[in-house]
Amino acid sequence: MLLRRAVTSSFLGSVIEYYDFLLYSTASAVVFAQVFFSDLSPLVGTLASFTTFATGYLARPVGGIIFGHFGDRIGRKRMLVLSMSLMGVASFLIGVLPTYGQAGAFAPLALLFLRIVQGVAVGGEWGGAVLISAEHATVRRGLWASFTNAGAPCGMAVSTLVLTGTSAAVGEDAFLRWGWRIPFLLSLVLLAIGLFVRLRVAESPVFAAEQDQGANGRRPLPLWDVLRHRPRVLLLGVGVGLSAFVVQGTLTTYLVAYAVQGGFERQTVLNGLTLSSTLAVAGIVGWSALSDRLGRRPLVTAGALALAAYSFTLFPMLDSGSTALLVLALVVGQSLLHPLMYGPLAALYTELFATRHRYTGASLGYQLAGLGAGFAPVIFTAIRAAAGDRATLIISCVIAAFCLVTVVCISALGETSRNDLTEAAENEPTRAPAEGVTEVG
């Protein structure tokens, strides 16, 4: 019962957090350039919109450090309640912001500030949500931890569905004037639901056992502990996750703007994104469950190599002008191949660090890797502006290069699936690896 409640809370909380966070990404691709940067050309406006989008990802490691510190000191549950509240309020305030035409430069500056708050909130949410599930699980850790990662595409699907439904209901002109605000205002409703569920979850038993030892007060700051004892593991962890986020930012944000500017109807693109995001939930959970049997390393490696090759087919499929190929590109990329290397990351990051600094270490590694999703649309938009017809080939090469970085880093990191989360000193560099466990530091 405790495990089920923890997993449900983590999944629902992740859905709500990523509804808010990724709603911004879709809106930045299809709305914000016209609402908050209306004095710029379409391409430059899109670049400016993606830049504010990227600041949320810059703030995520900060959120991971802040929430991780207190999560490692006073508990996972309290930080999860705080992060959800912070995200819900920030998203609601985006929904009531004045436009550039109404308030001038104040509008994009306020949007930028609230995006930073969103980044801090989601940076603190992920680590706590994963840990509250993984540290409750005694078996099948990859499966149970993956529900937090599955919340991201589910949140994307819900946010895209609400955004497209609102657009269809009120019409194009009304949607650009005021209709885009409705999905953001709904954040308060989702916040109330999420808090009701989250407040009923018990604290992580692994963290509670660590606290009972009474050692927390004599230990160094969690961030210093990670940087002093686990720098190599942290850097390799960032490298493992980086390509997954580059691909995520490409499929869920950059390709949306690319396809709309290439002549596809906005509604058609968003429908394809909704479908691929919904199917990605099953892909993440399914591949993560398999990683409990085969290990994290084989699946992440296979996913990275597959996406490196697949990146060279993405733009030709979109440039064909075929709606069927557009949907196929999104579904295969986001629902099948991306989950192969993204799903196991939830368990993998928790398995790299000791309980005393696990919230900080897992959050920091994951959120630093997450910068790839924030900056990929910005970098690719700039490449397109500078390189013209050669841009798509260059972008595909960049994606493939990041995927190869993941292969190198996961090979160096080793297998983590048999690490015991309950061992207080499981990641000390001097510990001899237990039988069947690959040392990761």
Protein Blocks (a to p, Z undefined) as FASTA:
>chain_A
ZZmmmmmmmmmmmmmmmmmmmmmmmmmmmmmmmmmmmmbcfklmmmmmmmmmmmmmmmmm
mmmmmmmmmmmmnojklmmmmmmmmmmmmmmmmmmpccfklnommlmmmmmmmmmmmmmm
mmmmmmmmmmmmmmmpmghklmmmmmmmmmmmmmmmmmmmmmmmmmmmnojklmmmmmmm
mmmmmmmmmmmmmmmmmmmpccdfklmmmmmnopmmmpccfklmmmmmmmmmmmmmmmmm
mmmmmmmmmmmmmmmmmmmmnopafklmmmmmmmmmmmmmmmmmmmmmmmmmnojklmmm
mmmmmmmmmmmmmmmmmmnopaklmmmmmmmmmmmmmmmmmmmmmmmmmmmpcfklmmmm
mmmmmmmmmmmmmmmmmmmmmmmmmnommmmmmmmmmmmmmmmmmmmmmmmnopaklpcf
klmklmgfklccdehiacfZZ
